[in-house]
Amino acid sequence: MSNKSTVLEAKAYFAEIWKLFNEQKEYDKQTAMERKEYEKKAAEDIKELRASLKATDLKFNGHWGKLMETLVEGDLVKLLKQKGIQVDRTATNILKKHGEQQFEFDILAFNGEEIVVVEVKTTLDIKELNYFIKKLNRVTDFMPEFKGKKVYGAVAYLKANQSSDKRAEKEGLFVIRATGSSSSIVNKQSFKPKAFTKL
């Protein structure tokens, strides 16, 4: 075999290798583009799914919260009477503004001299408890008609995390646990509620 034919064969071989290399490069480029499109579509689908799940969760929790409030409110007059607080009237979902701030109060139970503000949670935790205590300390800012009255607090829950129920009792709140189709105050026998306003 002559040197000339060897060179020609080598050129043909390298040309084929180069062609295969370019084809592979194009294939990789196409695959990368397809993968990028797939990842983009997958990210959009996940975002959409999360939004859908969040909306479903909010709807479910909203309905569940309303059910909890109804359950607690139905037993509240009887439960507070057992603790020496006569209730003339109850109200639910009261939205009040003070300046730029806005608070919602789940249930109010009151008579001429006392008001019990009840926060209803399917799951009670320390963060929610601290926020509620902040609201309790400012009840008369949002509802000046209760100035000079005794304001008590209560938390009602289905489940308590982080020993938040025990912490609530230490803070002077009535602790109401919803169980099945009823609810009960689970404070110790010796419990004395804290009044959150000065007389």
C-alpha positions in Angstrom: 0.0 0.0 0.0 1.4 3.4 -1.0 1.8 6.3 1.3 -0.7 8.2 -0.8 -3.5 5.7 -0.4 -2.7 5.4 3.4 -3.0 9.2 3.7 -6.3 9.1 1.8 -7.7 6.4 4.0 -6.6 8.3 7.1 -8.3 11.4 5.8 -11.5 9.5 5.1 -11.3 7.9 8.6 -10.8 11.2 10.3 -13.6 12.8 8.2 -15.9 10.0 9.3 -14.9 10.5 12.9 -15.4 14.3 12.6 -18.9 13.7 11.1 -19.8 11.3 13.9 -18.4 13.9 16.5 -20.6 16.6 14.9 -23.6 14.4 14.9 -23.1 13.5 18.5 -22.6 17.2 19.3 -25.8 18.1 17.6 -27.6 15.2 19.3 -26.3 16.4 22.7 -27.4 19.9 21.9 -30.9 18.7 20.9 -31.1 16.5 24.0 -30.0 19.4 26.3 -32.7 21.7 24.7 -35.3 19.0 25.2 -34.2 18.4 28.7 -34.3 22.1 29.4 -37.8 22.3 28.0 -38.8 19.2 30.0 -37.4 20.8 33.2 -39.2 24.1 32.5 -42.5 22.2 31.9 -42.0 20.1 35.0 -41.2 23.2 37.1 -44.4 24.9 35.8 -46.4 21.8 36.5 -45.0 21.6 40.1 -45.8 25.3 40.6 -49.3 24.8 39.4 -49.8 21.7 41.5 -48.5 23.5 44.6 -50.9 26.4 44.0 -53.8 23.9 43.5 -52.9 22.0 46.7 -52.6 25.3 48.7 -56.0 26.4 47.4 -57.5 23.0 48.4 -55.8 23.2 51.8 -57.1 26.7 52.5 -60.6 25.7 51.4 -60.4 22.5 53.6 -58.9 24.4 56.6 -61.5 27.1 56.1 -64.4 24.7 56.2 -62.8 22.7 59.1 -62.1 25.9 61.0 -65.8 26.9 60.6 -66.9 23.5 61.9 -64.5 23.8 64.9 -65.9 27.3 65.7 -69.5 26.0 65.5 -68.6 23.1 67.7 -66.9 25.3 70.3 -69.5 28.0 70.3 -72.2 25.4 70.8 -70.7 24.3 74.1 -69.1 27.6 75.2 -72.0 29.0 77.2 -72.3 25.8 79.3 -68.5 25.5 79.7 -68.0 29.0 80.9 -71.0 28.8 83.2 -69.3 25.8 84.9 -66.4 28.2 85.6 -68.6 30.9 87.1 -68.9 33.1 84.0 -72.4 33.8 82.9 -72.7 34.4 79.1 -75.6 36.5 77.8 -74.4 36.5 74.2 -71.9 35.2 71.7 -70.6 36.4 68.4 -68.3 34.9 65.8 -65.7 36.1 63.3 -65.5 39.7 64.4 -63.2 41.8 62.3 -61.9 44.9 63.9 -59.5 47.7 62.8 -57.3 50.0 64.8 -55.2 52.4 62.7 -53.4 50.4 60.1 -53.8 47.1 62.0 -56.6 44.6 61.6 -57.5 41.7 63.9 -60.1 38.9 63.6 -61.6 37.5 66.8 -63.0 34.0 66.3 -65.6 33.9 69.1 -66.6 36.5 71.7 -68.7 35.5 74.7 -69.9 38.3 77.0 -72.2 39.7 79.6 -72.4 43.2 81.1 -69.1 43.0 83.0 -67.0 40.2 81.4 -65.9 39.2 77.9 -64.1 35.9 76.9 -62.2 36.1 73.7 -61.8 32.6 72.1 -59.2 31.7 69.5 -60.1 28.5 67.6 -57.3 26.4 66.0 -57.3 23.0 64.5 -53.7 22.8 65.6 -52.4 25.1 68.3 -48.7 26.0 68.5 -46.5 28.4 70.4 -46.4 31.0 67.5 -50.2 31.1 67.2 -50.5 31.3 71.0 -48.1 34.3 71.2 -50.0 36.1 68.5 -53.3 35.5 70.3 -51.9 36.9 73.6 -50.7 39.9 71.6 -54.3 40.4 70.4 -55.7 39.9 73.9 -53.5 42.6 75.3 -55.0 45.0 72.7 -58.6 44.0 72.8 -59.8 47.3 74.1 -57.8 49.2 71.4 -59.9 47.4 68.8 -63.1 47.2 70.8 -63.2 50.3 73.1 -66.7 49.4 74.2 -65.1 46.8 76.5 -62.9 49.3 78.3 -63.3 48.8 82.1 -64.6 45.2 81.6 -62.8 42.0 82.6 -61.3 40.5 79.4 -60.4 36.8 79.6 -58.9 34.7 76.9 -59.5 31.1 75.8 -57.9 28.8 73.2 -59.8 26.0 71.6 -58.1 23.3 69.7 -58.2 19.8 68.2 -54.5 19.2 68.6 -51.8 21.0 70.5 -48.1 21.1 69.5 -45.0 22.1 71.5 -47.0 21.8 74.8 -48.8 25.0 73.8 -51.9 23.9 75.8 -49.8 23.9 79.0 -48.2 27.2 78.1 -51.7 28.7 77.5 -52.8 27.7 81.0 -49.7 29.3 82.5 -50.5 32.5 80.6 -54.0 32.5 82.3 -56.1 31.3 79.4 -59.0 28.9 79.5 -58.0 25.8 77.5 -60.7 24.2 75.5 -60.2 20.9 73.8 -62.5 19.7 71.0 -63.2 16.0 71.1 -65.5 14.3 68.7 -68.8 16.1 68.8 -68.2 18.2 71.9 -65.6 20.2 73.7 -64.4 20.6 77.3 -62.3 23.0 79.4 -59.2 21.0 80.4 -57.6 23.5 82.8 -56.6 22.2 86.3 -59.2 22.4 89.0 -57.2 25.2 90.8 -56.9 27.3 87.6 -57.7 31.0 87.9 -58.1 32.9 84.6 -56.1 36.1 84.0 -57.9 39.4 83.3 -56.2 41.1 80.4 -57.5 44.6 81.1 -57.2 46.8 84.1 -60.4 47.6 85.9 
